[in-house]
Amino acid sequence: MAAQIILSLSILVGVHEAGHMFAAKFFGMRVEQFSIGFPPKIFGVTYGETEYTFGAIPLGGFVKISGMIDESMDVEAMAEEPKEYEFRSKPAWQRLIVMLGGIIVNVIVGVIIFIGLALAYGEQYLPKEELNKHGILALELGEKIGLKTGDIITDINGKDYERFIDLTGSDALLNDDAYYTVQRTGSEIKIDIPVDLIEDLSDMKNPKRFIEPLMPFKVGMISPSSEADKVGLEEGDRIVLVGGVPVEYFHEFEQEKRKYAGQEVDLSILRGDETLNFTVSLDSSATVGFQANILLDFKSDEYGFAEAAKIGSGQAFAAVWLNIKGLGKMVSGDIDPRKSMMGPIGIARIFGGTWDWERFWRLTGMLSMILAFMNLLPIPALDGGHVVFLMFEIVSGRKPSDKFLENAQKVGMVMLLSLMVFIFGNDIWNLPIFN
């Protein structure tokens, strides 16, 4: 878990700061230090005019450009006359490109990652037509908003949808006055989607589930020496009764057999046209010992480069738009930041404890796009704050004083440090040990 988030952040911080560094070097600015991670320094090497280092705190990084007011707050150097190789001596348009360099590179990297994922893995999804053969399984949050197991969702906000995943996308959860249209026992009803549903879904302290497809199933691969193996279950068997209670879907089977944990229970099986009865002894976890073969027709699409470029780019910028809408909901008070914001600890929990390269790169691509967006926010000490001041200089022809920039940097650092304290504290509070 920790290794994945450290590697991901190191990649993203590295390319971000490299974007600043290469732009600065291109315009003849001196780059004194390039660091992945914050001090204390673990090790470093000097090549040319630049020291390249790794810091012990792997939660960010920086690039030190001569003559630039940054987090180092080197006011003595700034009091001297500008030298030709310094950031402050260059034209405003060059300084603007340097400040946008990291953001641009993060966007490029994010888009490339999503395109690569589309090429390598394609896309597997459950089509609406297949989902609605059986309907949805309404879990805790689904029932909370008024959905019921077996509901057929026909549209979102009056518009058709293509895939099950669309039901939990940004159009469904972040739009104002959002709703599902549902067919239930022959009647059409409207289920409003509350604005705080995304907040409940993001709550890692008290995680709850929303909706899943109803999943008919058969017995799949049998585990050797398991209870299923001992009593003679076979791959392809259809379990129809558990303890005399009819079961059609996998969640019903799981629900009924858990009632007999540590006991014996009778199973009725359809094998071809024959009905068979078995008695199985369940352990404390109610394990029978087979993999379920889900009887839903999932679709798989493979893409050529042109299609992957279109789909990957769309997914990359959709991640940014989702965060913009989410931030807007937090600012308006519709979403509680304590439930929706997370830092490195929360992100590490999303990466999970097992290494999955597809998940790793998908999360890294998403984080790259989010990092670009967050850095563009007009907050002093972030790239976006520098961009605002440089745009003012380009438009007005007047450069803000070094004293003003110095004070703005201080204010920005206080804001960022306060935000970091809140996010880290929130991450710790949301750990399972505090639940």
N, C-alpha and C positions, 0 to 999 in steps of 0.2 A: 504493500500500500504506500508506504513512505517513499520507496524507491521510485515508484511510478510518478508521483507528484513532483519529486525532486528532478527527475529526468525531464519531465514535461516542462516545468518552469524554467529549467536551465536552457532547454532548446529555445523557448519563446523569448526569454530575457536576452539570450545570446544574440538571436537574429534581430531583435528590436534595437539593442544597443549597437549592433553592427551596422544597422541602417543609419543611425546617427553618425557613427564613426566614419564610414566610407564616404558619406556625403560631405562631412567636414574635411576629410583629407582631399577629396576631389577639388574643393574650393581653396585649398592651400592653408587650411587651418591646422594648428598643431593640436594633436590629441595626446594628452599627457598620460591618461590611464583608461584602460578598458577592463571592467570587472564584471564577472558573473558571480553573484552573491555579494553580500555586504561584509564589511570588516568584522572581526579580525581576518587578515589575509592568511590563507593556508599556504599558498605558494604563488609565484609569479615569475615571469620572464620578460626581459626588456628586448624589444626588437625595434631598431630605429629610434624614433623619438617617443615611442609608446610602450608603457608597461602593461602587460596582459596578466591579469590575476584572477584567482578563484578565492571567494570569500567563504567564511565558515557559516554564514547565515544564508541559506539557499532560497531566499524569498524575494529576490529581485536582483538588481545590478545597476550599473551606472557607467557612463563614459564621461571623462573629465576633459573638456575642451578648453584650451587656454582663452582667457578673456570672456568667459561666459559666467553669468551669475547663476549658480546652481546650488545644490544642497551642501556643497563644501563651504559656501559663504566666505570665500577668500577675499575679504574686503581690502586687505593690504595690496594685493596684486591689482585689484580694480582701481585703486587710488592712483596708480602710475599711468603714464601716457600710453594709449593703445599702441601695440606693435602690429606690424603688417600681417603677422601670422595669427593674430587673435580673432576670436569670434566677433567681438564688438567692432572691429575695424572693417569688417566686410559689409557689402551692400545688404540692405534689408531683405531683398528677394533671395539672396544666397542663404542668409540666416534662416529664413522661412523654410527653405527646402531642407536644411539640416534638421530643423525641429520636426518636420513632417516625415523625415526619413525613417524613423523607427515605426511610425504608424503605417506608412506605406508598405514596408517590408512585412509587418505582421499581417496585413490584409493579403498580400501576395502569398505568404506562407499558408495562411488559413485556406485560401481558395485552392491552392495546389494540393493541400492535404485532402480536402473534400473531393476534388476531382480524382485524385489517386484512389480514394476509397470507392468511388463510384466505378472506376475502371477495374479495381482488384476484386471487389465483392459484389458489384451490382446491387440489387435491391430485392429483398424478400418481404412480401406484405400479404395481408389478408384482404381481399377485395370486399367491397360493400355487399355484393351479391352473395358471396359465400358467408359472410358474417350474418346476414339477415335470413339465411335458411333456418337458423336456430335462435338468433337474438343475442342479447348481452347478458352477462352475469353482473348484477349490481352488487358491489361490495359496500364497505362502510360509507364512503363518501358519495357513492352513487345513490344509495338509499337516502342519504341525508338530503340530497337535492330533489328527491321525488322519483328517481328511476326505480324500476322493478326488474328483477330477473325475468328474462323472456321478452322484454321490450324490444321492438324493432325500431331503430333510429333511422328515419327516412331522410332527414336533412339537418343542416346546421345553419341557423340564422336565415332560414328560408332558401338556402342554396344546397345543391346536391354535393355529395362528397364521394371520393373514390375508394378510400382505404380506411381500415379500422383506426390506424394511427391518427387520421385526420380528426377523429372525435376528441382527441386530447391535445390538439395543436393550438397554436396561438390564436387562430381565428375563433376557436371554440371557447377558449378560457380567458382571453384578454380583451375581447371586444365589449363595448358597453351594450347593455340590453341583449346579451347573447342568449340563445335558447336552442333546444333540440325540439324537433318535431318527431313524435313517437306514435307508433301504432301499438295499441294494447287491447287485446281481446276484441278486435274488430272496430275499435274507436280510435280516432286521431286526437292526440292531446299535445299540449305545449308544455315543455319542462324548462323553466328559466334556469340559467346558469349564473349563480351568484358571483359577484366580483371577487369574493374572498376564497373561491374554490382553489385558485392557483396557490393561495397562501396555505391552505390546508394540505395541498399536494406537496408543497415545499417544506412542510414542517418535519424536520428530521428528529425533533425531540419526541413527538408523538406521531410517528408515521402511520398513515392510513391509506387503504387502497381505494381505487375509484371504480373502474369497470374493466371487465375482461370479456373475450368472446366465450359463449357457451361452447364447450368442447366435448362432442361425442368421442368415444374412444374404444379401442380394443386392447387386449393384452399384447404388449410388444415383446422385446427381448427378455428372456427369463434369466435371472441371476443364478449361477450354479450354487447348489446346496442351500438355496433359499427355501422358505416355506412354500412358495409357488412351485418350485422345482420338486419338492418332496411330495406334494399332494397330486402333482400331475397336470398342472395348468400348462397350456400350450399357446404359443404365439398365434394370434388370430382369434382366440377365444373372446366372446363378448359377455361381460359380467352384467347380469340383468337384475339380480337381487342380492342384497347384503343384509343378512339377518332378517330376511323376509320383506325388506323394504325395497321397492323398485328404484333402480338407479339407471339413468340414461347418460348423464354427463359426468365428466371426471371429478368436478367439485362435489357432486352428490356422493360418488364412491368414497372420496377422501373423508367427507363429513360423516358418513355412516360408519365406516370402519374404525374411525377414531373413537367411537363410542365403546368399542370392544378392545381397547388397548390392554394388553396383558391377559386377554381371555381368548376363548375359541369363538368363532363365528361361522355360520353357514353361508356359502356363496352358491348362487345358481348361475350356470354358465350356458350360453348358446354356442355350440360348436357345430357349424353347418346347420343342419335341420334338427339336431339333437340337443335336448336339454340335459345338462349334467349337474350334479350337486356335489360340493366339496365342503369339508370342514377344515378350516385353517386355524392354527394357533398363532396369535399375534403377540409380538413382544411389546415392551412399554411404549415404543414409538409407532406401533400399529403398522409395521412394515410387512408387506406381503412378499415383495421381492421380484417385481417386474417393472420394466419401463413401459409407460403408456404410449400407445400409437394413436396420436390425435387424428381424428377423421375429418379434418378440415383441409380444403384445397388451397394451400398457400401458393401464391404466384412468385416466380423469380424472374427478374429482368436482368439481362446482361447488356452492357453498353459499350459502344465504340467510343473513340476519343471525342468526337464532336458532341455526342449525347452526354458523355460523362462531364465534359466541360460545361455544358448548359446546366445539367442537374447539380453538379458539384458547386458551381458558382451560386446557383439559387439557394442551395442549402447553407452555404457559408454566410451569405448576406441575410438569410432568414434568421440565423442565430443572432445577428446584430439587431435586427428589427424586433425580435422577441425581447431582447434586453432593453431596448428603448421603450417599448410598451410597458414592460415590467417596471422600469424605473419611473415612468410616468404614473403608474398606479401607486407606487410607494410615495411619490411626492404628493399625490392627491389624497393620500391617507386610506386608499382602498385596500392596500396590502401592507401588512405589518412587516417592517424590515427585519425584526427579530426572527421571523419565521422564514423569510425569503432570501436574506443575504447570508453568504457563507464565505469563509476564507480558506486558507490552505488545508486546515483540518477537515472541514466539511467537504472540500473538493476531493481530498484523499479518500474519504469514505465512498464517494461516488466512483472513483477508480476501482475500488474493491480490493480484496486481498489476494486475488488470483490474477496472473498476468494474461491479458487478452489483447493482442496487438490491434485488432479492429477497434475495440473499445478505447484503447490507449490513444490511437491516432484520431479517432472521432472526437474525443474529449480535448485532445491537444489542439485540433483544428478549431473547435468551438472557442477554447480559451484564447487562441491567437486572435480571433475576430473580436472577442470581448475586450482583450487587452488593447487592441487598436481603438475601439470605441471609447473605453474608459480614459485612455490617454488623450483623447481629443476633447474631453470635457474642459470647459474654460475655467479651470481652477489653477491659480498660481502654484508653481512647483510641478505641475504636470505639463506635458508638451502642449496641450491645448491652451494653457495660460500663456505660454510664450507665443503661440500662434496668434492669440488675440492682440497682444501688445505689438507684434510685428505687423499685423494687418493694419492696426491703427497708425503705425509709423509709415507704412506704404501709402495709405490713403491720405493722411494729413500732411505728410512730409516732415513731421516732428517726432523725434525719438524721445520716449520717456527717459527721465533721468536715471542714472545708475542707482541713486538713493531710493527712488520710487520702486525700481525693479527689485532692489535688495529687500525693502520692506514687504513688497508683495510676495517675495519668495518666503519670507518668514511667516507671513499669514498663511500661505499655502501649506507650508510644512506643518504648522500647528493643526490645520484642518485635516491633512492626511494622517498625521500621527493619531489624532483623536479618532478618525475613522478606523484606523488599524486596531486601536485598542478596543473599540466597540466590536469589530468583526472577530477578533481573536477571542474576546470574552464571550461573544455569542456562540462561536464554535465550541468553546469549552463547555458552556452551559448546555449545549445540545448533545453532548456526548451521552451515550447510553447509561453511564454510571450515575448521571444526575436525573434519570427518568424515574 
